[in-house]
Amino acid sequence: MGAADAPAVGWIARVTLGSGRAEGDWRSDLEHPGYRMRVADDGGRVVGFSACSLAADEWTVMHVAVVPECRRKGVGHALLGTALAEAAAQGATHAVLEVRRSNRAAQALYRRFGFAQVGVRKGYYQGPVEDALVLRVEL
Ligand SMILES: CC(C)(COP(=O)(O)OP(=O)(O)OC[C@H]1O[C@@H](n2cnc3c(N)ncnc32)[C@H](O)[C@@H]1OP(=O)(O)O)[C@@H](O)C(=O)NCCC(=O)NCCS
């Protein structure tokens, strides 16, 4: 994947995460040497993406998102599995992420990979304001 995926990633982020980021911001992320982004492709159409980063031995999962009509088909599982395999291969010892307290679907996905809650960030999210659960897994 590369900068050419920015329009698709931007659109998916908008419809799934409510992101208001500009396409150019996603293009920068896709080209950022410290970020690890992957897209899921279904017959030539981008249906999901993951965005992660690696700093020292810590892998951060920033986003995993799948278009609504393609959910519960294993796409999110494949994206996260690929990301965590890449994390381990690149020397990360653990992975961390934040997730809305109300986001049961994402929490269920993360728990499938062994993520467990290690903290709470009060009022971390805006629109609506909500706590973030901090999850972590050893790799
Ligand atoms: C979270 C998300 C990425 C899951 O993607 P997905 O492709 O539907 O996930 P999968 O089909 O691979 O599901 C894998 C497992 O996750 C769990 N899961 C996924 N969606 C679930 C739901 N709605 N309810 C309960 N468990 C769910 C299940 O354990 C599932 O395994 P199963 O289908 O065998 O029961 C997707 O719902 C999404 O894009 N949500 C909006 C964006 C978002 O909230 N991202 C996370 C931000 S932190």
The ligand as a MOL file (V3000), in Angstrom:
LIG
                    3D

  0  0  0     0  0            999 V3000
M  V30 BEGIN CTAB
M  V30 COUNTS 48 50 0 0 0
M  V30 BEGIN ATOM
M  V30 1 C -13.9620 -3.3140 15.3650 0
M  V30 2 C -13.9770 -3.7050 13.8860 0
M  V30 3 C -12.6540 -3.2480 13.2520 0
M  V30 4 C -14.0870 -5.2230 13.7570 0
M  V30 5 O -13.9340 -5.5670 12.3880 0
M  V30 6 P -14.6090 -6.8910 11.7770 0
M  V30 7 O -14.0330 -7.1030 10.4240 0
M  V30 8 O -16.0790 -6.8200 11.8690 0
M  V30 9 O -14.0820 -7.9950 12.7960 0
M  V30 10 P -13.9930 -9.5700 12.5210 0
M  V30 11 O -15.0910 -10.0120 11.6200 0
M  V30 12 O -12.6180 -9.8880 12.0890 0
M  V30 13 O -14.2720 -10.1240 13.9940 0
M  V30 14 C -13.2560 -10.7280 14.7650 0
M  V30 15 C -13.7700 -10.9430 16.1640 0
M  V30 16 O -13.9610 -9.6740 16.8050 0
M  V30 17 C -15.1240 -9.7500 17.6510 0
M  V30 18 N -16.1760 -8.8670 17.1340 0
M  V30 19 C -16.1360 -8.1440 15.9860 0
M  V30 20 N -17.2630 -7.4110 15.8600 0
M  V30 21 C -18.0320 -7.6950 16.9370 0
M  V30 22 C -19.3090 -7.2460 17.3750 0
M  V30 23 N -20.0350 -6.3740 16.6500 0
M  V30 24 N -19.7850 -7.7090 18.5390 0
M  V30 25 C -19.0730 -8.5810 19.2790 0
M  V30 26 N -17.8540 -9.0710 18.9130 0
M  V30 27 C -17.3410 -8.6100 17.7640 0
M  V30 28 C -15.5880 -11.1980 17.6070 0
M  V30 29 O -14.8720 -11.9040 18.5870 0
M  V30 30 C -15.1210 -11.5950 16.2220 0
M  V30 31 O -14.9830 -12.9730 16.0480 0
M  V30 32 P -16.2580 -13.8290 15.5520 0
M  V30 33 O -16.8410 -13.1280 14.3670 0
M  V30 34 O -15.6500 -15.1580 15.2450 0
M  V30 35 O -17.2060 -13.8440 16.7170 0
M  V30 36 C -15.1960 -3.0630 13.1570 0
M  V30 37 O -16.3630 -3.3270 13.8940 0
M  V30 38 C -15.0840 -1.5730 12.9240 0
M  V30 39 O -14.5010 -1.1200 11.9290 0
M  V30 40 N -15.6640 -0.7710 13.8430 0
M  V30 41 C -15.6710 0.6880 13.6840 0
M  V30 42 C -14.2830 1.2470 13.8450 0
M  V30 43 C -13.7460 0.9940 15.2330 0
M  V30 44 O -14.4550 1.1270 16.2190 0
M  V30 45 N -12.4460 0.6370 15.2980 0
M  V30 46 C -11.7570 0.4370 16.5520 0
M  V30 47 C -11.3500 1.7560 17.1070 0
M  V30 48 S -10.3730 1.5490 18.5890 0
M  V30 END ATOM
M  V30 BEGIN BOND
M  V30 1 1 1 2
M  V30 2 1 2 3
M  V30 3 1 2 4
M  V30 4 1 2 36
M  V30 5 1 4 5
M  V30 6 1 5 6
M  V30 7 2 6 7
M  V30 8 1 6 8
M  V30 9 1 6 9
M  V30 10 1 9 10
M  V30 11 2 10 11
M  V30 12 1 10 12
M  V30 13 1 10 13
M  V30 14 1 13 14
M  V30 15 1 14 15
M  V30 16 1 15 16
M  V30 17 1 15 30
M  V30 18 1 16 17
M  V30 19 1 17 18
M  V30 20 1 17 28
M  V30 21 1 18 19
M  V30 22 1 18 27
M  V30 23 2 19 20
M  V30 24 1 20 21
M  V30 25 1 21 22
M  V30 26 2 21 27
M  V30 27 1 22 23
M  V30 28 2 22 24
M  V30 29 1 24 25
M  V30 30 2 25 26
M  V30 31 1 26 27
M  V30 32 1 28 29
M  V30 33 1 28 30
M  V30 34 1 30 31
M  V30 35 1 31 32
M  V30 36 2 32 33
M  V30 37 1 32 34
M  V30 38 1 32 35
M  V30 39 1 36 37
M  V30 40 1 36 38
M  V30 41 2 38 39
M  V30 42 1 38 40
M  V30 43 1 40 41
M  V30 44 1 41 42
M  V30 45 1 42 43
M  V30 46 2 43 44
M  V30 47 1 43 45
M  V30 48 1 45 46
M  V30 49 1 46 47
M  V30 50 1 47 48
M  V30 END BOND
M  V30 END CTAB
M  END
